[in-house]
């Protein structure tokens, strides 16, 4: 990863490659780099320092780096100051760790068991993950050790209930709990994604009823704290997505909510539940907007998976149940 200094002519920025474009006049070639560093030399001139490395940052995720090809690939995933290294070859992992440790002070924790609150297991080619300890922490912080559990995260008619309760005098605890639930819903608990997003709309001015509802989600998590999200186990299963939407589900804004989930190789790898940015005039329009959002996620997943050696050579199927929407697409 040692940089080298070279004299290049900047000709612009490539949005396609997400990097600077230079002309190397000595070699009569075009160079593209995401990591160029400009050094002022005075007299109105500057030098460009480019990293010399075989490592490549993923075009789909700038925190993912891939080195090598085929079976010799090494993956490096960065999250702030936490790093995951993965490879089939322990020698490659050791070599890259030593290289990084020469520049940064690192601590190797061995095979992954915990990462950012996640508990990771290995079972015959399957990776079950969960956040049991994180849930226990939320229960303890909010004083709900003795609270009864709930069988569902939210009442199905919650959005249509009339809220006449008083506003919370201090919304700090509400904001904190919703933030914790959002982290859970993004990382490994897709079953609370919809209810958490709905409750997140009230963080500016939550009421007593909202506080009761958010505690119900936590009581549901208390019941299901042992649940795992299963990754892998069926390598032959292709990428497939499901898309759905309600219509005007939010009684205040009359906007609909999109929902999507994607499965690959036997596991759930991506999901989303979000309120649409526009007001649709029919259920068909709401489903069409949700489908377009699911297609955007599909494009990103098809861009990301090849970085892991999972080339997508066949089309990706997105399943949708609204006949009007399907007819319009035909």
C-alpha positions in Angstrom: 0.0 0.0 0.0 3.0 2.3 -0.3 2.2 5.4 -2.3 4.3 6.7 -5.2 4.6 10.2 -6.5 4.1 10.9 -10.1 3.4 13.8 -12.5 0.0 13.5 -14.0 -2.5 15.9 -15.7 -5.9 16.0 -14.0 -8.7 15.8 -16.7 -11.7 15.4 -14.4 -13.7 13.2 -12.2 -15.3 9.9 -13.4 -18.7 9.3 -11.8 -18.8 5.9 -13.4 -15.6 4.7 -11.6 -16.0 7.2 -8.7 -12.4 8.4 -9.0 -10.2 11.1 -10.5 -9.1 10.7 -14.1 -5.5 11.7 -15.1 -3.4 11.6 -18.2 0.0 9.9 -17.8 1.9 11.6 -20.6 5.1 9.5 -20.1 3.2 6.2 -20.7 0.5 7.7 -22.9 -2.3 6.3 -20.7 -5.2 7.3 -18.6 -5.1 6.6 -14.9 -8.1 6.5 -12.6 -7.7 6.6 -8.8 -10.1 7.1 -5.9 -7.3 7.7 -3.5 -5.2 10.4 -5.2 -3.5 12.9 -2.8 -2.6 16.3 -4.2 0.6 17.9 -2.9 1.2 21.7 -3.4 4.8 22.3 -4.7 4.6 26.1 -5.1 4.8 28.2 -8.2 1.3 27.1 -9.0 2.2 23.5 -9.5 1.3 20.4 -7.6 2.2 16.7 -7.5 -0.2 13.7 -7.3 0.5 10.8 -4.9 -1.2 7.6 -5.9 -1.3 4.4 -3.8 0.4 1.4 -5.4 -1.6 -1.7 -4.4 -3.5 -4.6 -5.8 -6.3 -3.9 -3.3 -9.5 -2.7 -4.8 -12.3 -0.8 -3.1 -15.7 -2.2 -3.9 -17.7 0.0 -6.3 -20.8 -0.9 -4.3 -19.5 -0.4 -0.8 -16.5 1.9 -0.2 -15.8 0.2 3.1 -15.1 -3.2 1.4 -11.7 -4.0 0.0 -10.9 -7.0 -2.1 -7.4 -8.4 -2.9 -6.6 -11.2 -5.3 -8.9 -13.3 -7.5 -10.7 -16.6 -7.3 -10.0 -18.8 -4.4 -7.1 -16.5 -3.3 -9.4 -13.5 -2.5 -9.0 -11.7 0.7 -11.8 -9.5 2.0 -11.3 -6.5 4.3 -14.4 -4.8 5.7 -13.9 -1.5 7.7 -16.4 0.0 10.1 -14.9 3.1 11.8 -12.0 1.5 13.7 -13.2 -2.1 13.5 -12.0 -4.4 10.8 -13.0 -7.8 9.5 -10.6 -9.9 7.5 -11.8 -13.0 5.7 -10.1 -15.5 3.4 -9.9 -19.2 2.8 -6.1 -18.9 3.4 -5.0 -18.0 6.9 -1.5 -17.2 5.6 -3.0 -14.4 3.5 -4.9 -13.1 6.5 -1.7 -13.1 8.6 0.2 -11.3 5.9 -2.3 -8.5 5.5 -2.7 -8.2 9.2 1.1 -7.8 9.6 1.1 -5.2 6.8 -1.6 -3.1 8.4 0.0 -3.5 11.9 3.1 -1.9 10.6 1.2 1.3 10.0 -1.6 1.1 12.6 -1.7 -0.3 16.1 -4.0 -3.3 15.8 -5.4 -5.9 18.1 -6.2 -9.3 16.6 -9.2 -10.9 18.4 -9.0 -14.2 16.4 -12.0 -15.9 14.7 -15.1 -13.8 14.7 -17.5 -14.4 17.6 -18.7 -10.9 18.3 -18.7 -7.9 16.0 -20.5 -4.6 16.7 -23.0 -6.3 19.0 -23.5 -9.3 16.7 -23.0 -12.8 17.9 -21.8 -15.0 15.1 -21.9 -18.9 15.0 -20.8 -21.4 12.4 -22.9 -24.5 11.8 -22.1 -26.7 8.7 -21.8 -23.9 6.2 -24.4 -21.7 7.8 -23.8 -18.5 9.7 -26.5 -17.8 12.3 -26.2 -14.3 13.7 -28.2 -12.6 16.5 -28.0 -9.6 18.9 -29.1 -11.2 22.1 -26.6 -9.3 24.3 -27.6 -6.0 22.7 -31.3 -6.7 23.4 -30.5 -7.5 27.0 -28.7 -4.2 27.3 -31.7 -2.3 26.0 -34.0 -4.1 28.4 -31.7 -3.3 31.3 -31.2 0.3 30.4 -35.0 0.9 30.1 -35.8 -0.9 33.3 -37.9 -3.7 31.7 -36.4 -6.8 33.4 -39.8 -7.7 34.9 -41.9 -6.5 32.0 -44.3 -9.0 30.3 -43.4 -10.2 26.8 -45.4 -9.4 23.7 -46.1 -11.8 20.8 -46.0 -9.1 18.1 -44.0 -5.9 17.8 -47.0 -3.7 17.1 -50.7 -3.7 17.1 -51.9 -4.1 13.4 -54.2 -1.1 13.8 -51.7 1.2 15.5 -51.7 3.8 12.7 -55.4 4.2 12.8 -55.7 4.6 16.6 -56.6 8.1 17.8 -53.8 9.4 20.1 -55.2 11.8 22.7 -52.3 11.2 25.2 -50.0 13.9 26.4 -46.6 14.6 24.9 -43.6 13.3 26.8 -41.9 16.1 28.8 -38.5 14.6 27.9 -38.1 12.7 24.7 -34.5 11.7 25.4 -35.3 8.1 26.4 -37.7 7.7 23.5 -35.1 8.9 21.0 -32.4 6.6 22.5 -34.7 3.5 22.5 -35.8 4.1 18.9 -32.2 4.5 17.9 -31.3 1.2 19.5 -34.3 -0.5 17.7 -33.3 1.0 14.4 -29.8 -0.5 14.8 -31.3 -3.9 15.5 -33.8 -3.7 12.6 -31.0 -2.8 10.1 -28.5 -5.4 11.3 -30.4 -8.6 11.9 -34.0 -8.1 13.0 -36.1 -7.6 9.9 -39.2 -8.5 11.8 -39.2 -5.2 13.6 -38.3 -3.0 10.6 -41.8 -1.8 9.9 -42.8 -1.0 13.5 -39.5 0.8 14.2 -39.7 3.0 11.1 -43.3 4.0 12.1 -42.2 4.9 15.7 -39.2 6.7 14.3 -41.5 9.3 12.7 -42.5 10.5 16.2 -39.0 11.3 17.7 -39.6 15.0 17.4 -42.7 15.0 19.6 -43.5 11.6 21.1 -46.6 11.0 23.2 -47.3 8.7 26.1 -49.0 6.4 23.6 -45.9 6.3 21.4 -43.8 5.5 24.4 -46.1 2.6 25.2 -45.8 1.4 21.6 -42.0 1.5 21.5 -41.8 -0.4 24.8 -44.0 -3.1 23.2 -41.4 -3.6 20.5 -38.9 -4.1 23.3 -41.2 -6.6 25.1 -41.4 -8.5 21.8 -37.6 -8.5 21.5 -37.4 -9.8 25.0 -39.5 -12.8 24.0 -37.5 -13.4 20.8 -34.1 -12.5 22.0 -32.8 -16.0 21.2 -33.8 -15.7 17.5 -31.0 -16.0 14.9 -30.9 -14.7 11.4 -29.6 -17.5 9.2 -27.1 -16.8 6.4 -26.1 -19.4 3.8 -26.9 -23.0 3.7 -28.3 -23.3 0.2 -25.6 -22.1 -2.2 -27.6 -23.1 -5.3 -30.5 -20.7 -4.5 -30.3 -17.5 -6.7 -30.9 -13.9 -5.7 -34.7 -13.3 -5.4 -36.6 -10.3 -4.1 -40.2 -9.7 -2.9 -41.8 -6.3 -3.1 -45.1 -5.0 -1.5 -46.8 -1.8 -0.3 -49.8 -0.7 1.5 -51.8 2.2 0.1 -52.1 5.5 2.0 -51.2 3.6 5.2 -50.2 6.8 7.0 -53.5 8.6 7.8 -51.8 11.9 8.4 -49.8 12.3 5.1 -51.8 9.8 3.1 -48.4 8.3 1.9 -47.9 4.6 1.4 -45.2 2.4 2.9 -42.9 0.3 0.7 -41.6 -3.1 1.8 -39.0 -5.3 0.2 -36.9 -8.4 1.2 -34.2 -10.2 -0.7 -33.0 -13.8 -0.3 -29.7 -15.4 -1.5 -28.1 -18.8 -1.0 -30.7 -19.7 1.7 -30.5 -16.6 3.8 -32.2 -13.1 4.1 -29.5 -10.6 3.0 -31.4 -7.3 2.6 -34.7 -5.8 3.6 -36.4 -2.4 3.9 -39.5 -0.8 5.1 -39.9 3.0 4.4 -42.6 5.5 3.8 -42.8 6.6 0.2 -41.7 10.2 -0.7 -44.8 10.8 -2.8 -48.6 10.5 -2.5 -49.9 7.8 -4.8 -53.5 7.9 -6.2 -54.1 4.1 -6.2 -52.8 0.8 -4.8 -51.4 0.1 -8.2 -49.3 3.3 -8.1 -48.1 2.5 -4.6 -47.0 -1.0 -5.6 -45.2 0.4 -8.7 -43.3 2.9 -6.5 -42.4 0.1 -4.1 -41.3 -2.1 -7.0 -39.1 0.6 -8.5 -37.4 1.0 -5.0 -36.8 -2.8 -4.9 -35.3 -2.6 -8.4 -32.8 -0.1 -7.1 -31.8 -2.4 -4.3 -31.5 -5.2 -6.8 -29.1 -3.3 -8.9 -26.9 -2.5 -5.9 -26.9 -6.2 -4.8 -26.0 -7.4 -8.2 -23.1 -4.9 -8.2 -22.0 -6.0 -4.7 -22.2 -9.8 -5.0 -19.5 -10.2 -7.7 -17.0 -8.6 -5.3 -17.5 -11.7 -3.2 -17.0 -14.0 -6.2 -20.7 -14.5 -6.7 -21.2 -13.4 -10.3 -24.8 -12.8 -11.3 -25.0 -14.4 -14.7 -28.8 -14.8 -14.7 -31.6 -12.4 -14.3 -32.9 -11.5 -10.8 -36.6 -12.2 -10.1 -38.6 -9.8 -8.0 -42.0 -11.1 -7.0 -45.0 -8.8 -6.8 -48.6 -9.6 -6.2 -50.5 -6.6 -7.5 -52.2 -7.5 -10.8 -52.6 -4.0 -11.9 -48.9 -3.2 -11.4 -47.9 -6.4 -13.3 -50.2 -5.7 -16.2 -48.8 -2.2 -16.5 -45.3 -3.6 -16.6 -46.2 -5.9 -19.4 
